[in-house]
């Protein structure tokens, strides 16, 4: 039974604080192993946009890979000099992907409808990795280049149809999967068994996929959702295979779950909100997932990964994609599945190409072989032959930086290689021409063998030992049962001896260390860089930590316990149940861990049904909301979780016009000012009737706000724990808007979901 009452209360002043982030500069000098002269007379075609472009760059002090400090910067340049290679008639929709912001279209005498083709929709532009930002002259929308993958932001400022169209089939004509379907549940028919090098699957990275009703509306059947997830994971494992990582490094599907959640029409805000949504995190623990990947349905976005500044916080390993790109309506259907492994790369610390950052000096960047100043032009004392190829690795974009103009250049015929960058990794476009197996396209240089140069009588690298991706066999050196830092070695019988000249003549490198080049402006000034493109190493170093966040499961017949009877998921060992089920709350009582069940009387009520969308319980403009939830009986309450959203005060339609997210996902504005208070009706000595007592509020620190400090209460989730002992029969939730006297707020608050956990009696045996 639920009731709500509106009462007039006093109003408080709400002050919105702004945060200004300033960056520092670090300069280092190193030797220059590679030198190349840039020809300034590069053919290009200019496209004038009559707009100002704001390009994100970054200055990131890596220091060590364990602690990452992200400081964002930006620069402004004239879009009229944007170089368009080999395509004078190029369309804006073809600019894939420039990480661009187009400033305030209303000021530019330029409308989306004016672009060719005339019937082009905003949705057609999104594979471009672009931001069309709502800016007041220079109110910059700065993107998080470490995690952002792109995307049309602040779409409310543009006259475009952002509504959901009719149901669209998922990609119907796709090539066969490169890699078998892999599930983490041992009872699933497509379970991927543990490797002999990892008998407990501690190095398998298990991912929980969560989709929303809005994405579901884009599909025809639930099977299509499953097929989309399976293909994303299969292509991700194919990428890991071609990157030549040890066998146990694989990705499995921990689960595919629907979450009834009202999307906010902003990918970044949804990512922040869902990261600590109580049910999302409970499902993550229940399924034994190491990270979460969200498949959303809002048109106009691409993919986004949550920042990993605190890489030991397992709850920050979450990413999202707009599921529109998985439908046939998207022209490039079948090519966007790589977004999953791209975003996973971000979660593991891998970066975009170095040219997207100001003063790059780290080691974790993508690689593009058309960046003549930042590519590898020399190897083993020989000039590298690019084989006429235009290619880039998984974390890069097809566009690249022109060293002459220092501006992004579109490359419509550049090929994405399904591998992570490394100077040790080489790609044979046609391995048979080098006398290799057709399956041996990707090789890893393991050893350099010295030989005598007959002319100079000096030693030089003459041949190499390489490992082919398709025939790699690894051995483990450490004890899998006790080590958190796995050690592997390559089976020497799998190494191939290859002549360096043959490698140079038939393959191209997929990375570079500290490239140097002559300034194209004068052809004389030496420019040295300090960065390296070693995303492969980054994945290898970070993988084990993330993959061990949650334990795996065992076969049902191996589990000797009835885990569901105590509110836990299936066994993680024959005699050990897993974490609490998502409808339970884990608490410590009497020195032991317990899973406390839900205690609401009516769990079918919209306020308790597990749906994070407006329940019909909301306040009226200027008034306080009071909502009551009756419990199943006298209960010792151990935790209460509340989730809110905002509605338009006049129409009562969902409205999130207030939201704004800063340069990174770590900085987001607060929701409209309000206070949430929790009270309960409890039995107390000396009283014949239940006593109403206040347990805490969001303003006195007793409520846990499930956002980072800089995110305020952007996600509108609250959790009350450490509650008074005693038996209670109902709880009371108050939501009071905080506004100045005489002012009217354009929003009211919806109480979307209330979850109450506890036990029947304080000393009840469990």
VOGU-3710 file (C-alpha; in Angstrom, 3 decimals, decimal comma):
1> xxxxxxxxxx> 0,000/0,000/0,000  1,412/3,391/-0,976  0,125/6,886/-0,399  1,527/10,297/-1,089  0,676/13,727/0,234  1,780/17,200/-0,867  2,440/19,826/1,813  3,563/23,455/1,536  7,042/23,952/2,970  9,598/26,746/3,171
11> xxxxxxxxxx> 12,047/27,162/0,305  15,827/27,473/0,313  18,227/29,180/-2,033  19,968/26,927/-4,498  23,359/27,993/-5,792  24,963/26,299/-8,760  28,769/26,139/-8,556  30,965/25,918/-11,646  34,218/24,023/-11,785  37,174/25,251/-13,847
21> xxxxxxxxxx> 39,859/22,707/-14,661  43,296/24,011/-15,592  46,068/21,942/-17,093  49,815/21,909/-16,605  52,556/21,274/-19,139  55,333/18,712/-19,027  58,149/18,536/-21,585  60,628/15,709/-22,021  63,393/15,013/-24,563  64,499/11,608/-25,797
31> xxxxxxxxxx> 66,592/10,114/-28,566  65,057/9,922/-32,010  65,248/6,378/-33,397  63,256/7,263/-36,502  63,657/10,253/-38,816  61,567/11,166/-41,836  61,298/14,135/-44,195  57,684/15,286/-44,721  56,709/16,474/-48,172  54,660/19,674/-47,684
41> xxxxxxxxxx> 53,112/19,376/-51,142  50,538/16,818/-50,107  47,422/16,647/-52,286  44,285/17,619/-50,457  40,890/19,138/-51,088  39,517/21,814/-48,789  35,928/21,830/-47,625  34,616/25,107/-46,223  32,078/24,757/-43,429  31,935/28,473/-42,561
51> xxxxxxxxxx> 32,060/27,303/-38,992  34,420/27,273/-36,097  35,565/23,874/-34,962  36,547/23,149/-31,380  38,942/20,231/-31,358  39,603/18,333/-28,160  43,191/17,691/-27,268  44,650/16,580/-23,989  47,775/16,779/-21,922  47,954/13,648/-19,832
61> xxxxxxxxxx> 50,832/12,949/-17,479  51,088/9,203/-17,454  53,854/8,732/-14,920  52,919/5,139/-14,239  50,109/3,125/-15,706  48,642/2,472/-12,260  47,741/6,079/-11,509  46,356/8,181/-14,321  45,748/11,905/-14,006  43,551/13,265/-16,764
71> xxxxxxxxxx> 43,638/16,992/-17,556  41,776/18,171/-20,626  42,584/21,111/-22,864  41,289/22,458/-26,153  42,317/24,545/-29,092  40,325/26,389/-31,757  41,006/26,396/-35,466  39,247/27,474/-38,631  37,199/24,730/-40,228  37,727/26,226/-43,669
81> xxxxxxxxxx> 41,143/24,559/-43,837  39,923/21,087/-42,938  41,733/18,779/-45,355  39,644/16,289/-47,272  41,770/13,718/-49,040  40,785/12,478/-52,489  37,153/13,527/-52,287  36,165/17,024/-53,496  32,483/16,166/-53,192  32,736/14,788/-49,676
91> xxxxxxxxxx> 29,700/15,092/-47,433  29,722/16,073/-43,814  28,207/12,678/-43,109  31,374/11,049/-44,454  33,698/12,644/-41,920  34,390/9,455/-40,015  35,447/10,106/-37,317  36,817/13,566/-36,525  35,864/14,051/-32,891  34,488/17,451/-33,809
101> xxxxxxxxxx> 32,276/20,013/-32,212  30,277/22,247/-34,532  29,546/25,441/-32,657  26,131/27,032/-32,346  24,554/26,237/-35,699  21,968/28,954/-35,178  24,695/31,576/-35,599  26,140/30,091/-38,749  23,416/30,471/-41,387  23,762/26,752/-41,744
111> xxxxxxxxxx> 21,138/24,115/-41,183  21,239/20,378/-41,192  18,602/20,386/-43,921  20,946/22,363/-46,207  23,488/19,578/-46,267  23,664/17,079/-49,087  21,803/14,808/-49,245  18,770/17,068/-48,555  16,864/14,413/-46,645  19,756/13,658/-44,333
121> xxxxxxxxxx> 18,868/13,048/-40,687  20,948/13,657/-37,606  21,007/9,910/-37,071  22,909/9,552/-40,344  25,771/11,615/-38,998  26,546/9,766/-35,833  29,049/7,197/-37,062  31,273/10,212/-37,613  32,324/10,513/-34,001  31,197/14,125/-33,996
131> xxxxxxxxxx> 29,636/16,435/-31,515  27,111/18,979/-32,661  27,107/21,068/-29,541  24,655/23,603/-28,201  27,029/26,476/-27,493  26,464/30,065/-26,603  29,084/31,774/-28,636  32,099/30,222/-26,962  30,523/28,168/-24,242  32,649/25,144/-25,056
141> xxxxxxxxxx> 31,393/21,581/-24,806  34,703/19,841/-24,027  34,708/16,108/-24,617  36,555/13,455/-22,639  39,058/12,289/-25,220  40,261/9,458/-22,982  36,940/7,728/-22,959  34,725/9,425/-25,537  33,709/7,807/-28,717  31,438/10,060/-30,145
151> xxxxxxxxxx> 28,613/11,366/-30,836  26,188/13,949/-31,297  25,677/15,864/-28,060  23,082/18,353/-26,782  20,670/17,536/-29,587  17,850/19,592/-28,067  19,388/22,694/-29,636  18,953/21,359/-33,158  15,739/21,053/-35,084  15,873/17,324/-35,715
161> xxxxxxxxxx> 13,656/14,360/-35,200  15,136/12,504/-32,230  12,152/10,268/-31,697  12,246/6,517/-31,982  11,111/5,227/-35,340  9,300/2,016/-36,058  10,832/-1,279/-35,075  14,040/-1,943/-37,007  15,568/-5,356/-37,570  19,063/-5,958/-36,320
171> xxxxxxxxxx> 21,676/-6,469/-39,012  20,194/-9,219/-41,156  23,025/-9,943/-43,583  26,304/-10,409/-41,758  29,344/-12,564/-42,467  30,035/-15,611/-40,270  31,462/-14,964/-36,830  35,259/-14,907/-36,637  35,234/-16,432/-33,179  32,946/-18,865/-31,315
181> xxxxxxxxxx> 30,210/-17,473/-29,097  31,434/-17,398/-25,491  29,315/-17,469/-22,309  30,522/-17,436/-18,697  27,649/-19,506/-17,286  28,829/-23,148/-17,194  25,227/-24,260/-17,630  24,810/-22,368/-20,928  25,069/-24,392/-24,133  27,722/-21,987/-25,442
191> xxxxxxxxxx> 29,787/-21,967/-22,257  33,461/-21,218/-22,937  35,428/-23,582/-20,659  38,381/-22,354/-18,684  41,769/-22,604/-20,330  44,233/-25,152/-18,960  46,445/-22,140/-18,248  43,656/-20,591/-16,170  41,644/-23,449/-14,609  39,466/-21,096/-12,519
201> xxxxxxxxxx> 38,762/-18,646/-15,371  40,220/-15,804/-13,316  41,602/-14,255/-16,513  38,363/-14,471/-18,464  36,795/-11,035/-18,577  33,078/-11,591/-18,030  30,712/-8,850/-19,226  27,105/-8,226/-18,244  25,105/-6,681/-21,099  22,108/-4,597/-20,051
211> xxxxxxxxxx> 19,602/-3,208/-22,540  16,679/-0,834/-22,099  13,083/-0,832/-23,376  14,021/1,970/-25,768  16,628/-0,212/-27,445  14,252/-3,169/-27,405  11,775/-1,055/-29,362  14,323/-0,878/-32,186  14,351/-4,647/-32,577  11,850/-7,236/-33,722
221> xxxxxxxxxx> 12,542/-10,141/-31,350  14,575/-10,760/-28,181  16,694/-13,209/-30,189  18,047/-10,318/-32,216  19,364/-8,686/-29,054  21,146/-11,895/-28,154  22,634/-12,177/-31,644  23,914/-8,589/-31,490  25,615/-9,188/-28,139  27,117/-12,466/-29,308
231> xxxxxxxxxx> 28,551/-10,814/-32,402  30,094/-7,945/-30,438  31,824/-10,408/-28,118  32,921/-12,683/-30,966  34,524/-9,788/-32,822  36,145/-8,584/-29,609  37,743/-11,987/-29,061  38,824/-11,998/-32,695  40,593/-8,686/-32,021  42,360/-10,111/-28,966
241> xxxxxxxxxx> 43,435/-13,118/-31,022  44,969/-10,942/-33,736  46,640/-8,781/-31,078  48,372/-12,013/-29,973  47,564/-11,978/-26,268  47,844/-15,195/-24,194  45,060/-17,761/-24,628  43,307/-17,143/-21,267  42,753/-13,501/-22,203  39,216/-13,766/-23,548
251> xxxxxxxxxx> 35,813/-12,157/-23,118  32,671/-14,033/-22,115  29,025/-13,046/-21,773  28,058/-13,082/-18,087  24,432/-12,298/-18,893  22,029/-10,334/-21,095  19,454/-8,524/-18,956  16,696/-6,021/-19,623  16,498/-3,034/-17,267  13,287/-1,022/-17,177
261> xxxxxxxxxx> 14,898/2,405/-17,199  13,792/5,730/-18,661  16,684/7,038/-20,751  17,642/10,689/-20,323  18,384/11,323/-24,010  22,043/12,018/-23,160  24,448/9,103/-23,364  26,956/10,536/-20,912  24,284/11,274/-18,305  22,758/7,806/-18,723
271> xxxxxxxxxx> 26,194/6,292/-18,229  26,713/8,218/-14,980  23,206/7,417/-13,758  23,307/3,710/-14,558  26,837/3,191/-13,276  25,570/3,200/-9,719  21,966/2,293/-10,323  21,275/-0,103/-7,429  19,830/-2,818/-9,625  22,608/-2,600/-12,218
281> xxxxxxxxxx> 25,287/-3,107/-9,609  23,288/-5,865/-7,899  22,893/-7,678/-11,236  26,602/-7,256/-11,894  27,455/-8,985/-8,621  24,810/-11,685/-9,048  26,049/-12,624/-12,524  29,699/-12,559/-11,495  30,450/-9,910/-14,127  33,708/-7,991/-14,146
291> xxxxxxxxxx> 32,189/-5,050/-16,019  28,904/-3,812/-17,504  28,120/-2,812/-21,085  24,911/-0,877/-21,695  22,993/-1,084/-24,972  20,769/2,000/-25,109  18,210/3,229/-27,603  18,534/7,013/-27,758  19,270/8,182/-31,285  22,187/10,486/-31,904
301> xxxxxxxxxx> 25,077/8,921/-30,016  27,774/6,320/-30,462  29,789/4,751/-27,658  31,175/5,936/-24,344  33,328/4,398/-21,648  33,429/5,550/-18,043  36,723/7,099/-16,973  39,129/4,785/-15,162  41,119/7,288/-13,118  40,646/5,079/-10,062
311> xxxxxxxxxx> 41,345/1,818/-11,818  40,784/-0,290/-8,693  37,151/0,799/-8,396  35,276/-2,086/-10,015  32,077/-0,029/-10,285  33,727/2,338/-12,764  34,182/-0,351/-15,388  31,080/0,386/-17,421  30,534/1,493/-21,022  27,592/2,138/-23,326
321> xxxxxxxxxx> 26,620/2,116/-26,980  23,562/3,415/-28,800  21,917/0,273/-30,130  20,662/2,122/-33,204  23,947/1,219/-34,874  23,088/-2,451/-34,552  20,062/-2,069/-36,812  19,742/-2,340/-40,579  18,647/1,282/-40,759  22,207/2,334/-40,015
331> xxxxxxxxxx> 24,003/2,361/-43,378  27,208/0,851/-42,012  25,417/-1,973/-40,256  27,797/-4,754/-39,407  30,760/-2,414/-39,036  29,879/-0,872/-35,673  30,243/-4,045/-33,636  33,862/-3,082/-33,006  32,619/-0,278/-30,733  32,370/-2,777/-27,882
341> xxxxxxxxxx> 36,042/-3,786/-27,952  37,029/-0,153/-28,618  35,237/0,979/-25,458  36,620/-1,975/-23,541  40,052/-0,786/-24,610  39,304/2,561/-22,974  38,217/0,852/-19,758  41,563/-0,942/-19,695  43,443/2,320/-20,206  44,042/2,329/-23,975
351> xxxxxxxxxx> 43,855/5,663/-25,799  43,052/7,157/-29,192  45,852/8,123/-31,570  48,459/10,468/-30,084  47,732/13,298/-32,536  44,406/13,873/-30,759  46,285/14,962/-27,645  48,331/18,054/-26,974  51,920/17,164/-26,105  51,347/13,389/-25,923
361> xxxxxxxxxx> 53,963/11,698/-23,776  52,358/8,443/-22,664  52,696/4,945/-24,065  49,084/3,943/-24,638  48,008/5,443/-27,960  46,457/4,064/-31,125  48,293/4,004/-34,462  47,510/5,328/-37,942  49,930/4,651/-40,791  48,838/7,749/-42,740
371> xxxxxxxxxx> 50,269/10,080/-40,101  53,638/10,336/-41,798  55,181/12,197/-38,879  53,845/9,895/-36,164  54,155/6,515/-37,841  57,050/4,086/-37,940  59,193/4,981/-40,930  62,296/2,979/-40,010  62,723/-0,527/-38,607  65,819/-2,615/-38,028
381> xxxxxxxxxx> 67,987/-0,124/-39,942  65,734/-0,129/-43,002  63,038/2,164/-44,360  59,544/0,825/-43,769  57,439/0,051/-46,825  53,795/0,937/-46,154  52,721/-1,507/-48,894  50,312/1,035/-50,342  48,020/0,407/-47,368  45,951/2,952/-45,470
391> xxxxxxxxxx> 45,191/1,460/-42,092  44,720/2,179/-38,410  44,442/0,098/-35,237  41,433/-0,508/-33,016  41,716/2,591/-30,817  42,331/5,050/-33,667  39,899/6,727/-36,024  39,961/6,676/-39,804  40,778/10,391/-39,901  44,360/11,411/-39,214
401> xxxxxxxxxx> 46,411/14,548/-38,626  48,007/16,252/-41,611  51,564/17,174/-40,526  51,609/20,172/-42,871  48,351/21,799/-41,806  48,178/20,241/-38,329  44,501/19,559/-39,003  42,419/16,388/-39,231  42,205/14,782/-42,665  39,361/12,495/-43,620
411> xxxxxxxxxx> 40,302/9,110/-45,039  37,311/7,337/-46,499  39,278/4,339/-47,736  41,361/3,746/-44,612  40,911/0,274/-43,138  40,385/-0,441/-39,459  42,543/-3,361/-38,340  41,096/-5,518/-35,591  44,183/-5,353/-33,387  45,626/-3,106/-30,686
421> xxxxxxxxxx> 48,719/-1,057/-31,469  52,244/-2,243/-30,748  55,597/-1,696/-32,512  56,139/-5,436/-32,064  53,000/-6,301/-34,035  53,128/-6,452/-37,856  50,402/-7,008/-40,435  50,802/-8,915/-43,688  48,031/-7,755/-46,072  48,764/-10,802/-48,252
431> xxxxxxxxxx> 50,818/-13,300/-46,226  51,003/-15,804/-49,071  53,220/-13,385/-51,014  55,730/-13,724/-48,199  55,494/-17,501/-48,232  53,375/-17,589/-45,074  50,109/-19,330/-44,339  47,040/-17,290/-45,398  45,990/-17,314/-41,729  49,236/-15,671/-40,638
441> xxxxxxxxxx> 48,272/-12,061/-41,252  49,314/-10,786/-37,817  52,730/-11,635/-36,341  54,466/-10,607/-33,143  58,223/-9,982/-33,235  59,677/-11,925/-30,305  63,442/-12,025/-30,867  65,859/-10,019/-33,012  68,718/-12,074/-34,457  72,012/-10,404/-35,372
451> xxxxxxxxxx> 73,947/-11,063/-38,539  77,088/-9,709/-40,211  76,688/-7,061/-42,906  79,089/-8,165/-45,642  79,760/-4,668/-46,934  80,337/-2,835/-43,664  81,517/-5,881/-41,703  79,303/-4,668/-38,865  76,667/-6,595/-36,960  73,097/-5,718/-37,780
461> xxxxxxxxxx> 69,653/-7,237/-37,300  69,396/-9,748/-40,108  66,475/-12,007/-39,140  63,663/-12,232/-36,613  61,711/-14,795/-34,679  58,012/-14,074/-34,964  54,835/-15,638/-33,603  51,824/-16,040/-35,859  48,472/-15,168/-34,268  46,720/-18,272/-35,549
471> xxxxxxxxxx> 49,327/-20,776/-34,328  50,354/-19,202/-31,013  50,781/-21,495/-28,005  51,577/-20,131/-24,555  52,915/-21,637/-21,335  52,251/-20,261/-17,868  55,172/-19,785/-15,497  53,382/-18,758/-12,285  50,939/-20,668/-10,088  47,411/-19,873/-11,414
481> xxxxxxxxxx> 45,868/-20,541/-7,989  47,866/-17,918/-6,132  49,199/-15,294/-8,503  47,485/-12,017/-9,354  50,275/-11,142/-11,804  50,249/-13,906/-14,422  53,467/-14,743/-16,241  53,453/-16,349/-19,670  56,015/-17,494/-22,188  55,638/-18,457/-25,830
491> xxxxxxxxxx> 56,139/-22,043/-26,888  59,446/-21,805/-28,807  58,335/-24,499/-31,254  55,769/-22,025/-32,595  58,287/-19,334/-33,507  59,093/-18,720/-37,171  62,421/-17,436/-38,456  61,825/-14,672/-40,957  64,226/-12,505/-42,900  64,007/-8,814/-41,981
501> xxxxxxxxxx> 63,976/-7,762/-45,630  61,032/-10,082/-46,282  59,151/-8,528/-43,359  59,880/-5,005/-44,607  58,872/-5,901/-48,159  55,536/-7,530/-47,305  54,263/-6,245/-43,917  53,602/-2,970/-42,137  54,141/-2,212/-38,433  51,192/-1,476/-36,161
511> xxxxxxxxxx> 52,996/0,804/-33,739  55,962/3,053/-33,106  58,190/4,134/-30,233  59,124/7,808/-29,990  58,922/8,890/-33,657  61,009/11,872/-34,792  60,730/13,882/-37,994  61,808/17,065/-39,743  59,466/20,012/-39,472  57,544/20,156/-42,789
521> xxxxxxxxxx> 57,572/23,957/-42,580  61,336/24,237/-43,134  62,547/20,690/-43,750  65,388/21,197/-41,277  64,153/21,511/-37,702  64,143/18,185/-35,896  60,958/17,509/-33,962  61,238/14,812/-31,329  58,337/13,049/-29,659  58,312/11,025/-26,466
531> xxxxxxxxxx> 55,149/8,996/-26,868  54,758/5,320/-27,740  51,843/3,459/-29,285  51,689/0,379/-27,070  48,017/-0,248/-26,380  48,674/-3,998/-26,574  51,007/-3,752/-23,578  48,410/-1,722/-21,702  45,752/-4,399/-22,163  48,158/-7,100/-21,074
541> xxxxxxxxxx> 49,148/-5,183/-17,920  45,653/-4,130/-16,833  43,695/-7,223/-17,877  44,341/-9,487/-14,881  43,206/-6,866/-12,374  39,858/-6,240/-14,072  39,178/-9,900/-14,871  39,493/-10,820/-11,188  36,869/-8,402/-9,877  34,245/-11,141/-9,583
551> xxxxxxxxxx> 34,539/-14,941/-9,201  33,146/-17,273/-11,855  30,466/-19,961/-11,465  30,573/-23,765/-11,379  28,337/-26,344/-13,007  24,965/-26,798/-11,308  25,655/-30,464/-10,593  28,900/-29,512/-8,862  27,141/-27,158/-6,454  26,235/-28,996/-3,242
561> xxxxxxxxxx> 24,235/-26,109/-1,743  20,759/-24,652/-2,268  22,055/-21,139/-2,792  18,740/-19,541/-3,808  17,248/-20,542/-0,447  19,620/-18,118/1,272  19,272/-15,412/-1,373  22,531/-16,134/-3,161  23,503/-16,904/-6,734  24,817/-20,279/-7,769
571> xxxxxxxxxx> 28,091/-21,646/-6,437  31,459/-20,140/-7,237  32,968/-23,322/-5,739  31,329/-26,706/-4,975  30,725/-25,719/-1,345  30,518/-21,927/-1,643  27,537/-19,916/-2,855  27,975/-16,790/-4,926  27,050/-13,158/-4,159  23,569/-12,069/-3,130
581> xxxxxxxxxx> 20,854/-12,171/-5,767  19,912/-8,806/-7,240  16,682/-8,716/-5,152  18,658/-9,048/-1,907  20,985/-6,761/0,000  24,238/-7,997/1,512  24,800/-6,919/5,094  27,044/-7,868/7,985  25,175/-8,997/11,101  26,462/-10,808/14,157
591> xxxxxxxxxx> 29,860/-11,164/12,512  28,514/-12,963/9,424  27,427/-11,907/5,949  23,719/-12,221/5,178  21,529/-11,549/2,144  18,472/-9,663/3,350  15,322/-9,869/1,163  12,938/-7,151/0,003  10,295/-6,224/2,597  7,730/-4,072/0,725
601> xxxxxxxxxx> 4,156/-5,310/1,102  3,248/-4,862/-2,570  6,182/-5,447/-4,899  3,915/-5,205/-7,940  3,249/-1,570/-7,154  4,974/0,780/-9,674  6,971/2,161/-6,755  8,517/-1,239/-5,980  8,427/-3,153/-9,273  12,095/-2,791/-10,215
611> xxxxxxxxxx> 11,372/-0,283/-12,992  13,458/2,888/-12,942  10,923/5,100/-14,653  8,162/7,422/-13,423  5,873/5,544/-11,039  3,081/8,099/-10,850  4,280/9,229/-7,406  5,526/12,809/-7,628  5,231/16,166/-5,945  3,350/19,186/-7,229
621> xxxxxxxxxx> 5,280/22,349/-8,087  6,335/24,115/-4,906  4,976/21,397/-2,616  6,619/18,602/-0,682  6,017/14,957/-1,559  5,334/12,477/1,252  5,142/8,811/0,259  4,436/5,813/2,513  5,439/2,191/1,892  3,943/-0,530/4,081
631> xxxxxxxxxx> 6,140/-3,532/4,908  5,308/-7,231/4,901  5,176/-7,147/8,685  7,225/-5,866/11,595  10,725/-5,793/10,134  14,253/-4,955/11,081  15,148/-2,681/8,158  18,801/-2,902/7,103  18,858/-0,751/3,941  16,602/1,491/1,872
641> xxxxxxxxxx> 17,376/2,446/-1,742  15,612/5,335/-3,488  15,763/6,422/-7,133  14,288/9,659/-8,476  13,799/11,406/-11,804  12,475/14,808/-12,859  9,278/15,788/-14,661  8,168/18,961/-16,362  6,147/20,886/-13,763  3,429/21,801/-16,244
651> xxxxxxxxxx> 3,021/18,689/-18,399  4,380/16,078/-15,945  6,296/14,543/-18,844  9,840/13,310/-18,110  12,256/16,219/-18,431  16,032/16,360/-17,980  16,744/19,738/-19,527  18,704/20,660/-16,401  21,449/18,108/-16,894  24,955/18,989/-17,956
661> xxxxxxxxxx> 28,100/16,872/-17,914  31,555/18,400/-17,948  34,749/17,552/-19,763  34,804/14,061/-18,275  32,257/11,700/-16,832  33,756/12,526/-13,440  32,234/16,013/-13,494  28,466/16,416/-13,752  26,031/18,992/-12,439  23,579/18,373/-9,642
671> xxxxxxxxxx> 19,890/17,846/-10,192  17,531/20,703/-9,283  17,951/21,469/-5,576  15,986/19,200/-3,262  16,171/17,297/-0,011  15,272/13,645/0,526  14,307/12,518/4,045  13,676/8,976/5,268  11,525/8,179/8,309  9,882/5,003/9,660
681> xxxxxxxxxx> 6,967/3,905/11,863  8,507/1,630/14,480  7,693/-0,149/17,733  9,262/1,596/20,705  9,209/0,762/24,397  6,662/2,752/26,362  4,465/3,419/23,334  1,306/1,531/22,487  1,281/2,869/18,943  3,941/3,003/16,270
691> xxxxxxxxxx> 6,291/5,933/16,606  7,299/8,010/13,562  11,008/8,740/13,763  13,295/10,422/11,244  16,225/8,271/10,153  18,166/10,779/8,062  18,235/12,938/4,965  20,342/13,784/1,962  21,350/17,065/3,594  22,721/15,739/6,896
701> xxxxxxxxxx> 25,093/13,152/5,442  23,145/10,107/6,564  22,137/9,224/2,978  24,769/7,787/0,712  24,651/9,661/-2,593  25,771/7,129/-5,160  27,820/9,494/-7,290  31,386/10,686/-7,219  31,944/13,856/-5,209  32,208/15,988/-8,353
711> xxxxxxxxxx> 28,999/14,443/-9,707  26,880/15,767/-6,862  23,572/13,860/-7,011  23,366/13,850/-10,798  22,176/10,244/-10,847  19,467/10,798/-8,212  20,120/7,533/-6,357  20,154/7,432/-2,549  20,950/4,633/-0,118  20,270/4,666/3,655
721> xxxxxxxxxx> 22,172/2,113/5,742  23,280/1,816/9,402  19,640/2,230/10,398  18,272/2,054/13,970  17,445/-1,379/15,338  13,890/-2,379/16,144  10,815/-3,580/14,327  9,114/-1,197/11,917  5,946/-1,545/9,856  6,228/1,241/7,270
731> xxxxxxxxxx> 8,647/3,797/5,927  8,038/7,375/4,901  9,920/9,208/2,127  9,797/12,987/1,785  11,094/14,939/-1,194  11,227/18,683/-0,660  12,221/21,006/-3,543  14,623/23,745/-2,458  13,806/26,984/-4,245  13,793/30,649/-3,325
741> xxxxxxxxxx> 10,657/32,176/-1,903  8,468/33,441/-4,716  10,241/31,386/-7,386  8,760/28,521/-9,321  10,754/25,504/-10,420  10,168/24,164/-13,941  10,561/20,641/-12,521  8,885/18,328/-10,060  10,369/15,130/-8,653  9,186/11,630/-9,407
751> xxxxxxxxxx> 9,881/8,912/-6,861  10,581/6,105/-9,328  11,683/3,166/-7,205  11,885/2,287/-3,501  13,630/-0,885/-2,353  13,441/-1,800/1,353  15,587/-4,664/2,675  15,477/-6,358/6,045  14,416/-9,373/8,103  11,278/-10,242/10,034
761> xxxxxx> 12,828/-10,095/13,477  16,143/-8,807/14,738  17,285/-12,124/16,209  15,706/-14,410/13,642  18,050/-17,283/12,718  19,000/-17,404/9,027
//
